[in-house]
Amino acid sequence: MALTYDTVAGAGPDLSAFLKPREGGAKGIDLLVQGARCANCMAKIEKGVAALPDVEAARLNLTSGKLTVTFRTGAVANPGAVLTTVEGLGYSATPFDPGAAVEAHDREGRRLALALGVAAFGAGNAMMFSVPLWAGLFGQELGPATRTMMQWWSALIGAPCALYAGMPFFQSAWRSLKVGRANMDVPISIGVLLTLAISFVETLLHGRDAYFDAAVSLLFLLLIGRWLDHQLRAKARSAAADLLALQAPYAVVLDEAGHEQRKPLAEVAVGDRLIVRPGERVPVDAVVEAGSAELDNALLTGETRPEPVAAGSRIQAGALNLTGVLTLRATVKSEDSAVAAIARLVEAGTQSRSLYVRLADKAAAIYVPVVHTAAALTFVAGWALGLGPREALLRAVAVLIITCPCALGLAVPAVQINASGGLFRRGVLVKSGAALERLAEIDHVVFDKTGVLTEGRPHLIEAPAGLVALAAPLARASAHPLARALAAEAGPGPLATEVTETSGQGVEGWIDGRRARLGRAAFVGVGEGQGGETEIWFGFVGDTKVRFRFSDSLRPDAAATIAALKARGLGVEILSGDLPGPVAAVAKALGVEDWRAALSPSDKAEAVERLQARGRKVLMVGDGLNDAAALAKAHAAMAPGSALSASQNAADLVFSGEGLSAVTAALETATQARARALENFGFAALYNMIAAPAAMLGLINPFVAALAMSGSSLVVTLNALRMRIGGRGA
């Protein structure tokens, strides 16, 4: 449904209802911008909006299309002027709605896929009639009438397909020209339309050459790159959405009479009383009013040991209730919960990440005016030197086509595709189009501990001889992670009888006619255990008590990976939400001097920001929800395949398997990829230095220009195939 707004004279539409509070008492607005595709678009929009007198800052996220604008504190906010400015730059803008953003992105994807299919159909079928003409397959037997007929058949197929497939470029070019600017789509559109026009004139005049196949083939190659870019953005867009999906979809609210009522999460108000049962996630940040339980905060803190909570404890949204029934009182709304705050950090991280300006974007900024000037000079000079308008126009069109930035556009993607495919065969999924470029610049690597340097699965490391099987009947009756690890060590067997579990303490039951307890030291009847190891105790009532200690094993090649990173001259650091004892033990075992423990998600993100403020290029390797914000803030990010889906989506690369060698393989591949990309840039520049003068001198017609353009694309692709992935031949 289309949105309508009242118009304020001289200030654009009245969008005051869409203003939102920002930090420090300022106000702001979020807009959905459509049509921005490259770093040049982003810089143009941010610069234009930031130039408004009352605007403090403007940031555009290319992935989601979200433009975040903050007005100066105390200034009269004029959001309508922001929207008018964006539209004046040639882009459409509306107040940001996540649902509308997803719908617009999906609609654009379907449009590109259809245009790509039409272009493929047109290129293949137009060539059926044009290639025999170019190749002389019919020798001298082909008369003028037959040649013209085949050209008309090529036109009948190629021209409509080119006009439809070219609409994404034509519309973008028109929006740009309407505001007196020229983007990369302008010369592409002019080249395609002039090629079609010349081809129709040649066919009508029974000329020898027509270029319908060249026009549609050019669009086919360009649409491939645009569709791949669209797909990469779709993957990146889902990170914040996956984080919010971790929240419970509803909350069980108690009314004044104590009756339970289900409410959508958005309707939970501060002060509402909630019920959370075992197996359910805490819906919003809250304080415990009644009951006790153990919470699994692994997704929030990365800590493997469950946290006991009781009346008065403050707990966060996203925590999983393992044992008892809790009565809570909500302290914030769902949009202000811990999970929502982390999602906002992830989105802010992807905004800062999108500021990375690739070499191709910089070269493209020079390409547009230079090519327009060269084509215009070719036409004017050719006509002035007596060539005639037809021949002069053919040369100008050849210049536009042969200098089409396909080789320039493929210089990086061709390398990325080959490198990504090779890494995929090594068990590494590359999710971000610019990830390898950033990865090649890394000089500091930050690891989470649990699930990254370690396997993330507690296992028994110390137990009195013969007592594992004795304690197993109680362990099998409990859902506690350490009890499950003990039960797994013992294997299948009988259950204890008359079992009762005390939340946050342990489990009690009867084994072979004797009452026994398994759990915390005080619950079993001894003083609290000492040291940093995770432990549970077991014993029969009135008998000796024994301790079982657990640990989380290091990944098999963790030490070798850390050593390899140090050998490359990289700094290595551990940032963990786990307890200091286990973190210190892991750091010592791996030879890592810099480590920090008991960190919150925002602590990790701030630590990464501080490193980057000092000029470090940080690679973050993490797997938990508490790592998602840091992953998004880092210069590049990796996550294991066992990681939470939200962390995987916030990461640039996801690796599978039990080892960490994927980290060094990815870094080595990224370094090679940067070298191949720079070589491709060099070739693209050399190609244009030779091809453009040849087209201007009339040595190349539009069809040969299209072939040369395709040939340059082939060269950069073959150069990309020379890469070796992680030290192995690709």
N, C-alpha and C positions, 0 to 999 in steps of 0.2 A: 504494500500500500504506500503510495507516494506521500511524503511529508509536505505540509504547507506551512508557511510562516507569514506573519505580518511583516510589512516592510516599514522601516524607519527611514525617513527622508535623510539622504546623504550618508546613511550608516549601514546600508544593506538590510537584510532580513533581521527581524527581532528574534534572537536565539537566547535571550536572557534566561529562559526556563531551563536551558541545557547547561548552565554554568555549574561547576562543581568546586567545592572547597579544596584548596591545596595547602601544603605546609606553610606555616608562618602567617596564616590569615589571608593569603592571596587566593584568587579565584582563577579558574581555567576552564577550558572546553576541549573535548575530544571530538575530532572530525574523522569521517571515513573518506579518504581521498582515493579516487579511481583514476587510472591512466598513468601513474608514476611507475616506471620500470627500471630505472638505472640511477646510479649515484648522481648524475647530472640533474635528473629530475628532482631528486631529494634535496640537493644543495640549492636549487633554484627556489623550491617551495619554502624551505626553512629560511633562506635569506630574505625572501619577499615578505613572509609573515613576521619575521623578527624585526623588520624595518618599521613596522607599525609603531606609533608613538607609545602605546600603553602595553606593549607585549614585552615580557621579560625573557621568555625563551620559547622556542618552537622546535619540536623533534618529530620527525616522520619515521615510522617503522615501515620499511618497504615490504616486509613479510606480511603484515596484517593490514597495511594501508591506513594505520591509525596515526593521525597527526595530533600530538599532545601539545597544547598551547597553554602557557601560564602567563597571566597578566601581572603587572607590577602591583605590589601591595599598596593599597590606598588609591590606586588609579580607578577610573571609571571604565569597567570592562566593556568592550564593544565586540562581542563575538561575531556579529553580523559582518563587520569589516573584515574579519579574518576569512570568512567564507567567500566574500566578494573578491578578496585578494587572490585566493586560491583559484577561483573560477576565472579571474582575469589572467592568470598564468596559463590557462588552457586545460585545466583539470576539473573534473566534477567533484563536488564535496557535499556531504550531508552530515548531520550529527551522528556520532559513532554509535552503532548498535551491533553487538557481537553477532547476533543472528543474521542481520543484514550483510555484515562483512563476509561471513561464511557463504551466504547465498550468492553474493556478488562474485566471490572468488571461484565458486563452483560453476557459475554461469560463464565466466571468462574461460575456464578450463574446457567446458563443452564447446564453446565457440572456437577456441584454438584447435581442438581436436578435429572438429568438423572441417575447418579451413585447411588443416594439414591433409586430411583425407581427400578433399576435393583437389588440392594441389597435386597430390600423388597420382590421382586418377587422370588429371589433365596432362601432367608431364608425360606419363607413360603412353597415353593414347595419342597425344599430339605428335609424339615422336614416331608413331607408326607411319605417319604420312610425311613427316619432314625429313627423317633420317635417310630414306631412299633418295630423296632429292639431293641432299648434301653429299651423300656417298657415291652418287652416280650408279646406283645398283641396276638401273634399267638401261644404261649405256646410251646409245643414240636413239633408242626406240621411243623415248618419252617425248611426245610433242608438246607444243605450248599449251594447247587446250587441256591435256591431261595434267601437266604441271600445275596449271591454274586451279584445276579441279581439286588436286591433292592439297594445294595451299588453302583452298576454301574449307576442305574437310578439317585441316589442321586448325584453321580459324574457328570453325564451328565448335570444336572441342576445347581448344586452348584458351581462346579469348574469354568465354563465360567463366571458365574455371579460374583464370587469372584474376578477373574482376572480383569474383567472390572471395577467393583465397587471399587477395590483397587487401580486403576490407580492414583488417586490424592495422595495417600500415597506412592505408589511405585516411582512415578516420583519425589516427594519431597525428598524421601530418597536417590534416585540415585543422584540428584543434590548435596545433602549434602555430600555423600560419595565421589563424584568426586573431591571435594576440601579437602578431608581428615578430614571431620567433621561428627558428628552424631547427628541428631536432633531426636525429639520424634517419627517421622514417621519411623525411621530405625528399632527399635524393633517391632513395629506393623507390618511392611512389612515382616520382618524375621519370625515372629510368624505365619502370615497367609500363607506365601509360604511354610514353613516347615510343617505346618499342612496339606496343600494340598498334599505335596510330600509324607508324611507318610501315608496319607489316600489312595493314589494311590498304594503305595507299599503294604499296608494291603489288599487292594481289589485284586490286582494281585496275592498275595500269599494266597488268600482265608482266610484272617485273620478275627478275630471276630469284630474288631473295625475300623470304619472309621469316619472322622470328617469333612466332607464337609459342613454340616449344621452349625457346630460351626464356621468355617472360615467365611462364608458369613454373619452369624448373628452378629459376632463381628464387621464386617465392617458396617453393617446396623446401629448399635448403635453409632459407631464413626461418621458416616456421618450425622446423625441427628444433633449432636452438631456442626459440621463444617458448615452445611447449615444454622442453626440458627445464628451462628456468622456472616456469610456472609450477611444475611438479615439485621442484626443490623447495619452493616457497610454501607449498601446501604441507610438506613434512615439517618444516620449521615452525609453522603456525600452530601446531597441535600441542606444543610443550605446556603453555599455561593452561590450556583446556584440560589436559590430562591431570595436572595438579589439582585443579578444582574438582575433577571427577572423584578424587579421593575422599571428598567430604560425603557424609551420609546424605542421601537424596531427600530425607525427611527427618523430622525429630518427633519423639514421643513426648508431648507436653502435658503436664498435670494442671487441671483447672483448679479453681478455689475449693471445689468439693472433693478433689483428689481423683477425679475421673481422668483416664488417659485419653488423649486425643492426638492423632497424627496431623502434623502441620508441615507444609513445604518449608524447606530450609530458609527461604527468603522471608518467611513470615515470622520467624522466631525473633522475639524482642528481648532486649536487655531486661533481666529480672525474671524471665519465664523459668518455671521449674520443669526439669527434664528427667526422664528415666532412660538409663543406658544399661542394657543387659549384656551378659557374656556373649562374645562373638560379634558385638556391634561396635561401630566406631563412634567416638565422641563427635557430635555434630558441630558444636561451636565451642570457643574457649569458655570455660566455666569454672566454678568453685564447687567442691563436693559438700553437699549438705548432710547426707546420710549414706551409710554403707561403706564398705571397704572392698578393694579389689587390687589386682595387679594389672598394669597397663603395658602393652607392647608399644614402646615409643621408637622402635627401630627405624620407622619411616621418617621420623622427625629428627632424631638425634643420632642415629646410627649405632646406639648402644644395644648390645645383644641381651643384657640382663633386664628382665621385666622390672618395672618400678611400682612399688606398693603405694597406694593412695588411700586416704581415709578422710573423715570429715575435716573440712578446712583446707584440704589440698587444692591447689590450683592446677588445672589440667588444660591441655590444648586440643583443638580440633584435629582430627586425623588419628589420634591415639586409639589403639584397639583394646577393648576391654577383654581380658582373658578369663577372669574368674567371677567376681561377685556382682550383685545388682547395685547400681549407684543412683542416688538422687542428686541432681545437679541444679545449680542456678546459673543461668547464662549471664556472662559478664560483658559480652560484645555481640553485635549482629554478625551474621555469617560472612558478610562482605568485609568485616574487619578481623576475621579469625586468623590464626597462625597460617593455615593453608592458603587462604586468600592473599595474605601478605607475601608469602613466598612466591605465589603466582605473579604478583605485581613486580617482585624483584626479577623474576625470569623475563617478564616482558620488557622491563627496563634494560636488562642485559642484552636482549636481542635488538633493542633499539640502538644501543651503543655499538653492538657488533656490526650493524648494517652500515655504519659510517666508514667501514673499510672501502676505500676507493681503488678499484683495480686499474691496472695499467691500460686495459682495453677501453675503459670508460674515458680515461684522460686522452688517449689517442683518438677516440671517437669524437671528442669535443672539437678537435682540430680538423677532423675529416670533413665535416659538413660544409663549413665555409670554403675550404680549399677545393673540394670537388666541384661545388657549385661554380666557383670562380673559373676553375680549369675548363669545365664543360662550356660555360658561356664564352670564354675566350676562344675555345676551339671553334665554336659556331661562327662567331663574329669574324675571327681571323680567316677561317676557311672561305666564308662568303666574300670577304674583302679581297681575297687573293684569287677570286674567280672560280671557285668550285661550284657555285650554285647552291641554293638553299637545301635541296634534297641531300646532296653529298655532305654538305657542312653539318646538317642535322644528324646524319648517320654517324659522323665522327663524334659529335657531341654525345649522342646516346651511347656509343661504344665506350667513351670515357666514363660515363655514369655507371655503366654495367661492369666494366673491367676493374674499376676501383671500388666496387661494392665491398663493404667490409666483411665479407664472409671469412676470408683467411684470418683477418684481424679478430673477428668474433669467435672463430674456432681455435685461435691460438692457445687460449686457456682451457675451454671446455674439452677439446680433443685430448689434452693431457690429463685433465681431471677424470674423464671417462675411462681412459686406459688405466690410470693409476687406481681409480676406484674399483675397476673390475679385477685387477691383480690383487689388491688388498682383500677384496671379497673372497677370492680363492684362498687367501690366508686366514679367513675367518674374521675380517674387519669390514664392517659396513660403514661407508662414508656417506653421511646424510646431508651435508651442506656443500653447496657448490664452491664456496670460497674456503672451505676448511683446510685443504691442503696448502693453499697459499699462506694462511695464517700459521699453520703448523710448521712450515719451513722457517718461520721467524722466531720460534720458541727458544728461550734461553733459561727457563726455569720451569720445573715440573712439580706440581703439588698433588699429593696422593691423599685420598681418604684411607682409613685403615680397614675397617670391617667390610668384608666383601670385595675389597680391591687388592690390598696387599695380603689380606688373609682370605680364606675360603668362605667366611661368613657362616660357618656351621660349627657350633660348639661340639666338642667331642671329649670323651673321658681321657684324662692323662694320668690320674692317680687314683687307685682304689685298693682297699685291703684285699688280700688274696681270698678268693672264694666268696666274697660278700656281694658281688654284683648280682648274681642270680638270686641271692637271698632278698635283696632290696627291690628286685625287678617287679614283683607282683604289685607293690604300691606305685612304682614308677609308671607302670602301664595304665593305672587308673587316673593319672593326672595329665592335664593339658599343658603343664609348665614346660618351656623349651628344654631346661636342663633335665627334667624328669624324662622327657621324650628321648633325649640323647642317651640317658642311662638305660632306658628300655630298649633302644636300638642296639646298644652294646650287648645286652643280654639276649636279644632275639625273642621270638615268640614264646609264650608260656602262659601260666595261669594268672588270674587277677586276684588281688586281695578282696576280702569280703567286708561288708559293713563300712564302706569307705566314706569318709567325710573330709571335705577340703576346707581349710581356713584361708580366706583370701589374704594374700600377701605373706602367708606364713608357711604353709605346707599341707601335707595330706596325711590322714590317719586311717588305719584299718587293721583288719585281722589277717595274720599269715600263719597258717598251720596252728590255729588255736591260740596264738599269742598276739597281743596288741602292739602295733609298731607305728612309728612316725618317720616321715621323710620330708625334709624341708630346711628352713633356716636353723642356724645353730641354737638360738634361744627357744625355738618351737620344739626342737627335739630334746632340749634339756641341757645344753652346754653353753658356754660363753660365745660371743660372736667370734667368727674366724678372723684371723689376722692375714695381712698380705693382700696383694692385688688380684689373686686368682679368683675366678668365679667358682663357687662351691655350694654343695648341699650336704646335709648330714642325714644319717640313718641310724636307727636303733630301736630295739624292743624296750618297752616300758620296764624300768628297773634293771636294765642291762647296760653293757658298754655301748658307747656311741662311736660311730666311725664317719670319716669324711670322704666324700668323692669330689675330686677337683677336675675342672674342665678348662679347656683352652680352645682357641680358634687357630688352626694351623695356618702358617704362611703358605702362599701359593708356591708351587715347586720351584719356579724360576724367579721368585721375587728378588732374591739377593743378586742373581746374575743380571737382572734387568736394571737394578739400581746402580750396579757397578758399570754397566754399559752406558747408562745415562751420564754418570760422572766422567767416564772416559771421553765422552763427546763434549765435555766442558760445561754441562748443564748443572744448574743448581737443583737440589732435591729437598723437598720439605713434606712433612706429614701434618695435615689438619684433620682432627677427628673429634667426633662428638662423644667418643667412648671415654671410659675412666682413665686417669693418668697412669695407673699401674700397667694395664695391658698395653697402652700406647707406648710407654717408655720401653717395655720389653721388646716390642716389635721394632722400634727405632734402633735399639741397641743391636738386635740381631741382624739388621740390614745395614748398619753403619751409617744411619741418617742422624746428623747432628741437630738439625732444626726440626722441632716438632712441637705441636700444641694440642692439648686435650680438652674435653668437656666444652666444646664449642657449639653454640647455637647456629641455626642456618644463617642468620644475619651476621654472626661473628665470622663465619667462613667467607661470606661474600665480601665483608669489609676487609678481611685479610688479603683476599685476592686483589681488591681495589687498591689497597696500600702498596702492594708489590708493583702493580702496574703504574701507580703514580710515581714510583721511583724509576720508571723506565724499563721494568722487566716485562718480557713477553711470556705470559703464564699459560702453561697447559695444565688444566685441572682434570684429574682422573677420579671420578666418584660414582657412587651407585645409589645412595639413599635420597629420600626427600630432602634431608638436611643439606645435601650437596647440590640440589637443583639450582638454587640462586647463584652459588659460586660457579657452577658449570656455565651458566648464562653470562656471568660477568667476565669470565676468563677470555683470553685472546683466542684460545682453542680449547676444546673439551672432548673427553673420551669417557665412555661408561662401559662396564662389562655387560654381556648379554643377560646376566642374571639380575641386572639392576631393575629397579622400579621403572615402569613405562614412562612416567613423567621425567625421570632423570635421563632415560634414553633419548627422549624427544628433545630435551634441552641440550644434549651433547651433539657434537659434530660427527663423532665416530663412535660406533658400538662394536666391541670385540667379543668373540665367543671363545669357549675353551677354558681350561683350568690355568693356563699360563698368562704371564704378563709380557711375553716377547712381542705381542702385537703392538705395544707402545713404541718400542725401538724400531720395529718394522715400519710403522706408520711415519715416524720421524724421518727415517732414511728415505722412504718413498717420497715424502713431501719435499725433501731437499732436491732429489732428482727431478721431481715434477716442476719445481721452480726453474731449474736449469733448462729443461725442455721447453717450458713456456716462453722463457726469454729468447731462446733460439727461434721459436716460432714467430715471436714479435719481430725479430731481426729479419727473418725471411719475408714476412708480410710487408715490412717497410721496403726491402730490396725489390720485391715483386712490383709494388706500386711505382717505385722509381723508374723501373724499366717499362712496365705495361702502359702506364698513363701516357708517356711521350709517344709510344708506338701507336696508341689509339688516336692521339691528336694528329699524328702525321698521316693517318688513313691507312696504316699498315694492317689494321685489325678492324673487321666489321662486327656488328653486334653479336652475331652467332659465335664467331671466334672469341669475342670478348667473354661471352657466357661460358664457353669451354675453358678459357684461360682462368676465369674466376673459379670454376669448379676444380681445375687442375691445381690451383694454389691451395684450395681447401684440402685436396688429396695429399699434397706435400706435407702440410702441417700435421695431418692425421698420421701419415707414415712416420714422421719424426717422433710423434708421441709414442708410437709402438716400440721405439728403441729403448724404452725404460726397462729397468730391472726392478722388480718388486721385492723390497726387503732383502736384497742380496741374491735373489733368484731371478732367472730369466722369466719375463712375462710371457 
